[in-house]
Amino acid sequence: MKSTYKTLLIVDCAVNLILGTILLLFPVGAKNFLGLPSTLTGFYPVILGAVIFGIGLALLIELTGYKNNIRGLALGGAIAINLAGSIVLIFWLLLAPLSMPVRGRSL
């Protein structure tokens, strides 16, 4: 891999991992700081953070797995992005207080 490509991968990976982590840990503050549209909950900033973090993981896989012919921007990257998003979604559904009735309601 050329050193220019490797440097770009390192920078892009670091930016995505840092931004994704910030959105995961501080969704409301990061949303306000970045000027994202307002929502009633922190759900969308958290999911966005998970996807951005997953993209950072895909870039990390591309960077470290290059010698072993493992591509992070192919199937490995898609798996990393989907796993990051689904794990955060599962934790959100299990741990976050939801204002939905358990049995549903009719109008």
Secondary structure, 3 states (H helix, E strand, C coil): CCHHHHHHHHHHHHHHHHHHHHHHHCHHHHHHHHCCCCCCCCHHHHHHHHHHHHHHHHHHHHHHCCCCCCCCCCHHHHHHHHHHHHHHHHHHHHHCCCCCCCCCCCC
